Amino acid sequence: MGYLDEAAFERAMTCSCGGTTFEVSTYIDRHQSLMLADANDEGRWAHDGEKFIDGIYRMVCTSCRTPTFESADCPRCHHAGGLADAIGQMSRLVAPKRCPSCSNTEISIVGFAPATCKASPGQPGKPTPVALYGEPGFHVIAVACDACDWAQVAEGCPLCGHAGKLRVRP
């Protein structure tokens, strides 16, 4: 589990100024279809509410700009200071132009995309991606061919690159 669970997320949605809207920064799952390793579209979110909360690394009250939660650790593996190794870095796993097994040109990926949203108690908000596939900060988790059973997953932590054991996600 991330540093926040549902109850801790709700508690972080309180601020001493009385503000009720928060800017949330998180890493969440995004599915993308590729052709010759180029994006076919902007992708779509592939997460549930628990995964949205699991990837949160910062919450700030929009009224007074006070952080109600923040962590510099990797949102995926909790490696100390790992967030800095994820933000602004290119993905360690790169999708091939063609499937190495059948030469198909259509590949699907799942990645962790940094996103922000405005949220208030009971209203988690709609995420907006901060980085898309191929941009710094977007990290590919898995690549799969659309025509055969070939697949590849990132080694270690797909966000910060730490080789340690990954924690269980919700």
Residue pairs with C-beta under 8 A, 6 or more apart in sequence:
1 54
1 167
1 168
1 169
1 170
2 53
2 54
2 55
2 56
2 75
3 56
3 69
3 71
3 73
3 78
4 12
4 53
4 54
4 56
4 69
5 53
6 49
6 50
6 53
8 69
9 53
9 56
10 121
12 22
12 59
12 68
12 69
13 20
13 22
13 59
13 68
13 119
13 120
13 121
14 68
15 22
15 61
15 63
15 64
15 66
15 68
16 66
17 61
17 63
17 64
17 66
18 63
19 61
19 62
19 63
19 64
20 63
20 120
20 121
21 61
21 62
21 63
21 118
21 119
21 120
22 59
22 60
22 61
22 62
22 68
22 118
22 119
22 120
23 58
23 59
23 60
23 62
23 116
23 117
23 118
24 56
24 58
24 59
24 116
24 117
24 118
24 119
24 125
25 56
25 57
25 58
25 59
25 114
25 115
25 116
25 130
26 52
26 53
26 55
26 56
26 57
26 75
26 114
26 115
26 116
26 117
26 127
27 55
27 57
27 75
27 76
27 86
27 112
27 113
27 114
27 115
27 159
28 45
28 47
28 51
28 52
28 55
28 112
28 113
28 115
28 127
29 45
29 46
29 47
29 51
29 110
29 111
29 112
29 113
29 141
30 43
30 44
30 45
30 46
30 110
30 111
30 112
30 113
30 129
30 133
30 138
31 43
31 44
31 45
31 46
31 108
31 109
31 110
32 39
32 40
32 41
32 43
32 108
32 109
32 110
32 111
32 133
33 39
33 40
33 41
33 43
33 106
33 107
33 108
33 146
34 40
34 95
34 106
34 107
34 108
34 109
34 133
35 105
35 106
35 107
36 97
36 98
36 105
37 94
37 95
37 96
37 97
37 107
39 132
39 133
39 134
42 129
42 132
43 113
43 129
43 132
43 133
45 127
46 110
48 170
49 124
50 170
51 169
51 170
52 124
52 127
53 170
54 75
54 169
54 170
55 75
55 76
55 112
56 69
56 75
57 70
57 71
57 72
57 73
57 75
57 83
58 67
58 69
58 70
58 71
59 67
59 68
59 69
59 70
59 119
60 66
60 67
60 68
61 67
61 68
62 118
71 83
72 80
72 81
72 82
72 83
72 84
73 79
73 80
73 81
73 82
73 83
74 82
74 83
74 85
74 86
74 157
74 159
74 160
74 162
75 83
75 86
75 112
75 159
76 82
76 86
76 112
76 157
76 158
76 159
76 160
76 166
76 167
77 157
77 159
77 160
77 162
77 164
77 165
77 166
77 167
78 167
79 85
79 157
79 160
79 162
79 164
82 157
82 159
82 160
82 162
83 160
85 159
85 160
85 161
85 162
86 112
86 114
86 137
86 139
86 159
86 160
87 114
87 136
87 137
88 136
88 137
89 136
89 137
89 139
90 136
91 111
91 138
91 139
91 140
91 158
92 139
92 140
92 154
92 155
92 156
92 158
92 161
93 139
93 140
93 141
93 142
93 143
93 152
93 153
93 154
93 155
93 158
94 140
95 107
95 109
95 140
95 143
96 107
96 143
97 105
98 104
98 105
99 105
99 107
99 145
99 147
99 148
99 150
100 150
101 145
101 148
101 149
101 150
102 145
102 147
102 148
102 150
104 145
104 146
104 147
104 148
106 145
106 146
106 147
107 143
107 144
107 145
107 146
108 143
108 144
108 145
108 146
109 133
109 140
109 141
109 142
109 143
109 144
110 140
110 141
110 142
111 133
111 138
111 139
111 140
111 141
111 158
112 138
112 139
112 141
112 158
112 159
113 129
113 130
113 131
113 132
113 137
113 138
114 129
114 130
114 131
114 137
114 138
115 127
115 128
115 129
115 130
116 127
116 128
116 130
117 124
117 125
117 126
117 127
117 128
118 125
119 125
129 138
130 137
131 137
131 138
132 138
133 140
139 154
139 158
139 159
140 154
140 158
141 153
141 154
141 158
142 151
142 152
142 153
142 154
143 151
143 152
143 153
144 150
144 151
144 152
145 151
155 163
156 162
156 163
156 164
156 166
157 163
157 164
157 166
